[in-house]
Amino acid sequence: MQAALFLIDAVIGFFSTLFLLRFLMQVMRVSFAGQLGNFVVALTNWAVKPLRRIIPGVGGLDWSTVLVALALQLLFAGIVLGASYDFDGNESANLIAAMGWFAVRGVLRLTVYIFIGALILQAVLSWINPYSPLAAPIHQLTRPLLNPLRRFIPLISGIDLAPLVAILLLQVVLMLL
């Protein structure tokens, strides 16, 4: 049972991350023309395209991607909590509330992990290959996090400590979630 839950978590987590990455790339105005954008679109179009007919974009954002990520996390919550829950009629409302919180928390945690991963990848690419095809989209994705920090954290001997501070702050957010 534990191996099955691990595999289900891995698959649902992977696709939830892709849907959230697609949403974040749209919010941060990251181009979908490169390798990263093509990869994300190719693996998420199967669910996003049909939902766009039902769920309109609001504020210029494609909310269907967030809805799919939330639905996947809700599915996983149902599997995990349903497998370990003793069903009786009186506490089904508690189960539904727990599943909802589990799903929302999962989406928020994945969003934070996406930013942490992007910050680490940006740092590694700046050392190894700053002209990599991934460098521009990752920079666009992390810029809204780093620009406010860079106003307060000066370069020290040419080293930008803003990504380190951003990762530490994101870790605090994870602790709160």
C-alpha positions in Angstrom: 0.0 0.0 0.0 2.8 2.4 0.8 4.5 1.8 -2.6 1.2 2.5 -4.3 0.7 5.7 -2.4 4.2 6.8 -3.2 3.6 6.3 -7.0 0.3 8.0 -6.9 1.8 10.9 -5.0 4.7 11.1 -7.5 2.4 11.2 -10.6 -0.2 13.6 -9.1 2.6 15.8 -7.7 4.3 15.9 -11.1 1.2 16.9 -13.0 0.1 19.3 -10.3 3.5 21.0 -10.5 3.2 21.3 -14.3 -0.3 22.9 -14.1 0.9 25.3 -11.5 4.1 26.1 -13.5 1.9 26.8 -16.5 -0.2 29.2 -14.4 2.9 30.9 -12.9 4.5 31.3 -16.3 1.4 33.0 -17.5 1.3 35.3 -14.4 5.0 36.2 -14.7 4.7 36.7 -18.5 7.3 34.0 -19.2 7.4 33.1 -22.9 6.0 29.6 -23.8 8.1 29.6 -27.0 11.2 27.9 -25.6 11.9 24.3 -24.5 10.4 24.8 -21.0 7.2 26.4 -22.3 6.8 23.7 -25.0 7.3 20.9 -22.4 4.7 22.4 -20.0 2.1 23.1 -22.7 2.5 19.7 -24.3 1.9 17.9 -21.0 -1.0 20.1 -19.8 -3.0 20.8 -22.9 -5.0 17.6 -22.5 -6.8 19.0 -19.5 -6.5 22.8 -20.0 -8.0 23.0 -23.5 -11.4 21.4 -22.6 -11.7 23.3 -19.4 -11.1 26.6 -21.1 -14.5 26.2 -22.7 -16.2 25.9 -19.3 -14.0 28.1 -17.1 -13.4 31.5 -18.6 -10.1 33.4 -17.9 -10.5 36.2 -15.4 -8.2 39.1 -15.3 -6.2 37.7 -18.3 -5.3 34.6 -16.4 -6.1 31.0 -17.2 -7.7 29.8 -14.0 -8.5 26.3 -15.4 -4.8 25.4 -14.8 -5.1 26.2 -11.1 -8.4 24.3 -11.0 -6.9 21.2 -12.5 -4.0 21.3 -10.0 -6.4 21.7 -7.1 -8.6 18.9 -8.4 -5.5 16.6 -8.6 -4.5 17.5 -5.1 -8.1 16.9 -3.9 -8.0 13.5 -5.6 -4.8 12.7 -3.7 -6.3 13.9 -0.5 -9.3 11.7 -1.0 -7.1 8.7 -1.7 -4.8 9.3 1.4 -7.5 10.4 3.8 -10.1 7.9 2.5 -7.7 5.0 2.9 -7.1 5.9 6.6 -10.5 7.1 7.6 -13.2 5.2 9.5 -16.4 6.2 7.8 -19.5 7.0 9.8 -22.2 9.4 8.8 -21.5 12.0 11.4 -18.0 13.0 10.5 -18.2 13.1 6.7 -18.3 16.9 6.9 -15.0 16.8 8.8 -13.5 14.5 6.1 -14.6 16.9 3.3 -13.1 19.9 5.1 -9.9 18.0 5.8 -9.7 17.0 2.1 -10.2 20.6 1.0 -7.6 22.0 3.4 -5.2 19.2 2.3 -5.7 20.1 -1.3 -5.3 23.8 -0.9 -2.2 23.3 1.3 -0.8 21.0 -1.3 -1.2 23.5 -4.1 0.4 26.3 -2.0 3.3 24.1 -1.0 3.9 23.0 -4.6 3.9 26.7 -5.6 6.5 27.5 -3.0 8.6 24.5 -4.1 8.4 25.7 -7.8 9.9 29.0 -6.7 12.6 27.4 -4.6 13.5 25.1 -7.4 13.6 28.0 -9.9 15.8 30.0 -7.6 18.3 27.1 -7.1 18.2 26.4 -10.9 18.9 30.0 -11.6 21.9 30.1 -9.3 23.3 26.9 -10.8 22.8 28.1 -14.3 24.5 31.4 -13.5 27.6 29.5 -12.5 27.6 26.8 -15.2 25.9 28.2 -18.3 24.3 31.6 -18.0 23.3 31.5 -21.6 21.3 28.3 -21.4 17.9 28.2 -23.0 16.4 27.8 -19.5 18.1 30.9 -18.1 15.7 33.5 -19.5 12.4 31.8 -18.5 13.8 31.0 -15.0 14.9 34.6 -14.6 11.5 35.9 -15.7 9.8 33.5 -13.2 12.0 34.5 -10.2 12.3 38.3 -11.0 9.1 39.3 -9.1 10.5 37.6 -6.0 14.0 38.9 -6.3 13.6 42.5 -7.4 12.0 43.7 -4.1 14.7 42.0 -2.1 17.4 43.5 -4.2 16.3 46.9 -3.2 17.3 46.1 0.4 20.1 43.7 -0.1 23.1 45.1 -1.8 25.7 43.1 -3.8 28.5 42.0 -1.6 31.8 41.7 -3.6 29.7 41.2 -6.7 27.7 38.4 -5.2 23.9 38.6 -5.1 22.5 37.3 -1.9 18.9 38.0 -2.7 18.2 34.5 -4.0 19.5 33.0 -0.7 17.3 35.3 1.3 14.3 34.5 -1.0 14.9 30.8 -0.4 15.1 31.3 3.4 11.8 33.3 3.3 10.1 30.6 1.2 11.3 28.0 3.7 9.6 30.0 6.4 6.4 30.0 4.3 6.6 26.2 4.0 7.0 25.9 7.7 3.8 28.0 8.2 1.9 25.8 5.7 
